[in-house]
């Protein structure tokens, strides 16, 4: 990964443990974006066909990378916007299960409508609790983040697959913003019906782009009124035959913004998503071991077999300032400091953070 690290200028300034806030821009993506805008500068409207091809290719690239049918991929500006469009088409008589303190844009989108909502508190045995309440409370929709934004709690993907097999009518909707790009993922085999994600974090694609992935089954559960000329591909005859995913794209999309998503996914493919997955697994295990030794992790995180690369350590304002003074990029979340690691981080950087934490009194 040493050669890849050279792509990221920010890494020369310190230890970047803040991907959960913002994924880094890198040299080759910047080069592509500058070339794209130079073509626009020189060619003007003659670039239109090229721009349309970029959008079409982005859809195909997202589908390939996450193993989702191309026609079931929607390109969106961010997760929050996409989810709100989707929920406008879901019957209000549905009973929904949410996780307390999940990402606000996820929970608020349901809470701001008249759904019947049940809540679960985060716990070490969350999956067991979900299974019980789905069975006993006749839940129609389970909505949660694959990785929790506050502390990196990671839901068991095999559990979701089994849950769907046991409850085929259950609609499983997930926020993948803190997940997608951190590890390999197969949507078609996941049992998930809807996955939405903003791509500016772990996919390193910059602001303004994201996607939603849909199962074939779930499209029959929503009635969407969203429409626009772009959704019909600029064809008057297609007004009444717009496919489900295209209803999330009523207006024109930016080839610069979504081309950045395509470029980043292809960047990940060149590195190798399996290689990224393994590297991040080692970072997660290393960080968990070291932070646990210092007594900085909650029992909830310690009790889990697997964890993401996001950690919320017990830390006060002085600790946060100490990390910042030593050029560690991190964020205050809840009652602690959140540290998040990606493939451009190293185990040696985790050791350096541990040394800094040991100096805090």
N, C-alpha and C positions, 0 to 999 in steps of 0.2 A: 504493500500500500504506500510505500515511501514515494514512489514516482507519482502516484495519484495525489498525494498531499501537496505536491508542488502546484497543482491546479488552483489551490485555494489561498489567495494572498492573506486573508485574515489570520490564518494559522501562524503567520510570522509575528503576529502581535501578541500572542499568548495562547492559552489553552481554551479552545472553543467548546464549551460544554453547555450549549444553549440552542441546539437544533430544535428542541421542543417549542421554542419561541419563533425561530426563523432559520430555515436552511440556507446554507451559504451559496453565494454566487461564485462561479468559477470561470477561469480564463477562457476555456473553449466555448462555453455558452455565451459569454460576452462577445467573443469573436463572431459567433453565428448571428447574434442579435444585431451587431453592427453591420454585418454583411446584408442581412435582411433589409434593414432600413436604408442602406445605400442603394439596394435594388429599387426600393420604393421611390427614393429620391430621384433616381435616374429615369425610371420607367413609368412612373405615375400609374395611370389606369391600365397600362399594358401588363402590369403585375397581377391583375385581378385573377387570371386563371391559375397562376402560380400560387396565389394566396389560398384559393379554394382547394387546391390540391393539398396544401399543407394541412388544412383543417381536416380533410378526408383522411389523410395519412395519419394524423394524430389520433383520430377515432380508432383506426385499425391498430395502431401501435399500443394504445391503452388496452384494447381488447386482447391483443396477443400477450402482452406482459402479464395481465391478471387472469388470463384464460376465461374471457367473457365473450359471448357472441358480439360481433361488431354492431349488429342492429340493436343490441341491448345496452349500448354505451351512450350516455349523454354527456356532452361537454358543458360545464357550468363555470361560472366565475368564482364560486366558492361553495362550500358545503352548506352554509346557513341559507343562502338563497335557494339552492336546489331543494333542500328539505322543506322549506315553506311552500314552494310550488307543489311539491308532492302531496303534502298534507291537506292542501285545499281540495284534493280529489279523494280523500279517504272519508268514508262514512263516520259520522260523529257518534254512532252507537257502539263503536269499537272500544273494547276494554284494553288498556295499555299498561304495560309494566315498565317502569323506569328505575334507574339507580340513583339514589340520593347523591347530590353533589357531582353528578356527571356534568359534562361540559354544558354551560348555560344555553348555548344556541340549540343544543339537542333537546334538553328538557323544556326550555321556555317555548319552543315551537309547538310542543304538545300541550303544555299548560295554558297557553294563550288561546286554545280552542276548547270546545266543550266535550273532550274525551273523558271517559271514565278511567281514572288513573290510579294505579297501585304503585307503591314505592318499596324498594328494598335498600337496606343499609349495606354498605360495603363490608365484607367479612372475608376471612380466610377461605371459608367454604361457600363462596358466593354461588358457584354453579349448582350446588346441592339445594340452596335456597331458591334459586330461580326455578329449578325443576319442580319443587314442591308447590310453589305459588302458581305456576303455569297450569299444573294439574288441578289444584284445589279451587282456584279463582276463575277458571274459564277465561284465561287471557287470550286475546286475539292478536295482540301486537307486542313483541319484545323489542325495545329500542335501547341501545347502549353503545358506548365507545369500546372498540376493540382494545384500546390502551387508554387508561384514564389519564387525563391531562394533569391532574394535581400530583400524582405520585407514581405514575407508570404501571399501575396494576394492570395486568394483562389477562384477558379472558381466555379460557382454554378453547381453542378452535375446534378440537375434536368433540368437545362437549356440545358446541353449537350444532355441529353436524348431526350428532346423535339425537339432540333435542328436536331437530327438524324431522328426522326420520320417525321419531316417536309421536310427533305432533304435526302431521303434514299440512294442516290448515293454519298453523301458527305463522304469522308474518314476522320474520326476523329482519330488523332494520339496524344497521350499524354505521357509526361514524368511524372512518378509517384514517382520519387526518393525522393522528399521532402514531399510526401504524404503517400505512402504505409507503413502501420504499425502505423500511427498516429490515424487512425479511421477505422471503419468498411467500407467495400466496396464490392459491388456485380457487378462483371464485366459483366455477362450475361445480367443484367438489365440496364446497364449504357448507352448503345447507343454508346459506344466507340469501335472503330475497332482495334486499336493497343495501348496497354499500355506497356511501357518499364520502368524498374526501376533497379537501383543499390540498393543493400540491406544492405549496410554498415552504413546507417544513421538510419532511424526510425525503421527498422526491426532488428537492432542490430546484424547482422550476420557476421560482419567483411568484410575486403576487398576481392575482387576477385569473388564475386558472385552476380547474379541478374537474371532477368527473363523478358520475353516478353510474353504477352497474346494477342491472335488474335481472332477476330470474324470469323465465318464461311465465311461470305461474302467477307471479305477483302483479303483472300488468293487468290482469282481470279484476284486481281488487280496488283499482283507482279509476276515477272518472275525471280527467283533466280538461279544463277549458282553455288552458294556455294555448295561444296560437300566434302566428306571425308569418310573414312572407318567406322568411328564411327557413322556417320549419317545413315549408312546402318546397324547399329548394328553388324558390323563385318561379314556381310553376303553378299557374292558376288552376290547372286541372287536378292538382294534388291536394287541394284545400280539404277535401273530405276523406283523404286516405293517409293522413300524416301518421307515421308510426309513433308509438308511445314515447320512446327516448327523444325523438326530435321535438316533442312538445316542450322540452326544456331549453330549446334553442330558437325562440321566436324571432330574434334579431341577428344581425351579422356578428360574427365572431372575429376576433383579432388573430391574424396569422402570426403576428409577432408573439403574442401572449401564449397562444396554444401551440405554436411551433416550438416555444421554449419547453413546454411539457414533453412534446415529442422528442426533442433533442436530449432532454435529461433522461428519459426512459431509455433511449438508445445508448446514452453514456453509461447507465447502470448495466445494460446488457453487455456492453464491451468489457466492463469490469467483471461481470458475472454475478447474477443475483445470488447464486449459491455461495459464492465467495464472500459476498457482503453479509449474507445470513450467518455464516460461520464466524466471521470476524466480529459481528455484533453480539453473537452468543457468547463469545469469549470475553468481550468487554462487559457484558451484563454480569456474568459469573464473577469476574474479577472485582467489579465495583461492589457487588452485593457482599462478597466475602470481606473485602477491606472495610466497608462502611459498617458492616455488622460487628466486626472486631472492635470498632470504636464506639459501639452502642448508639449509632446514629439512625437506625432504621426502626420502623414500627413493627410490632408483632405480626401485623397483617402481611407485610412484605416478607418478613423472615419465614413465615409459615408456608409460603408458596413454593412449589417445586420450580416453577419457571417465572421469570420476570422480564420486563422489557429493558431497554437501555436508559430509561428515565427513572431517576431516584429523587425523592424528597427527603433530605436529611434533616435531623433535628439541629437547628441552628438559629441563633439570634441575629440581631442587626450587626453586632460586632464581628461575628463569623462571616456574614455576607460581605461586609466591608473589607475584611482581611483577604478574602478570596479575590475581590475586585482589585485590591491594592497589589496583588500578586498576578495580575493579568489573567484571571480566570473569568471567562464569560459565563454567567449563570443568572438565575432569576429567583426572586422571592415569590413563593407561592404558599398560601395558607400560613401555617406557623413555622415553616422551615425554608430551606433553600433547595431549589430544584436544579439538579445537574442532569444533563442529557447528552448521550454519546452516540456518535455515528461512525461510519466506516473510515472517516478521515481522522478519527481519534486513535490513540494508542494506549496500551496497557501502562506504558511508562508515564503517560500523562495522568492516569489515575493514581499511580504511585506519587506523583508530584503533588496532586491535590491532597492526598492523605497526609503527606509531610506538612503541608500548610495547615491542615485541620488540627494536627497534633500540636501546633504552636499556639493555638487559640486557648486562652485561659478562661 
